[in-house]
């Protein structure tokens, strides 16, 4: 009559619960149930309490649980299954908070497992034990068969050796074949080793040739680098000489210009002195002329 599966990690409700015709309470609080089983309508005559968290529940059952309760949940399940809803005997809706984290809609609470669920689990356990025993029996049979096959193979080999070594001629022929086979293996190994040695020699020769080529290329590159370095040094020296010549030319040009400016300034001074002297003479002539005119008057 009661199933308590609270505080587990279930995301779905087992469909086998819907096959229990007298089930009255299903407690699923503390799980992450996402959907109600399709066969829940089969419990509409007996189911009175259904506890489930609504945080992970899919619509439309999530809204039905929050707003109304079990009756509308069963009515919706009957509608989805195409079955007429006849109603439950008694409804009890309780809202509780599991783990103080999320709000959940529950209908009644209980703490023990029902007798039906206990029987179901015992049957499942017995079935698993029977399967394990059957698997062990099969393994033992396979081990026995393998042991028989190995024993039979060993007996056959012993019989073959006994048949071969029965007569001196057969024994000599057997050892001759064995010796030839061993000799062929030795020759084959010798040929393989010789081939490997030749390949190693060719590889070493190619490697040495490549090393020589790399050394030659390195030497050529070093010679080119030295030549380029000499050319750059010569160009730098010429550039320095050219700059020195330019600086010297600029200094000479500046000195010449200074001389020219000095000469021009000297000439200008002489010309000004001459003009001043001429002005003085002219002033004297004018003064003399004025005094002569005054005397004539």
ABEGO torsion letter per residue (X at the ends): XBBBABGBABABBBAAAAABAABABBBABGBBBABBBAAAAAAAAABABBBBBAAABBOAAAAAAAAAEAAAAAAAAAAAAGBBBAEBABBBBBBBBBGGABBBBBBEBBABBBAAAAAAAAAAAAAAAAAAAAAAAAAAAAAAAAAAAAAAAAAAAAAAAAAAAABAAAAAAAAAAAAAAAAAAAAAAAAAAAAAAAAAAAAAAAAAAAAAAAAAAAAAAAAAAAAAAAAAAAAAAAAAAAAAAAAAAAAAAAAAAAAAAAAAAAAAAAAAAAAAAAAAAAAAAAAAAAAAAAAAX
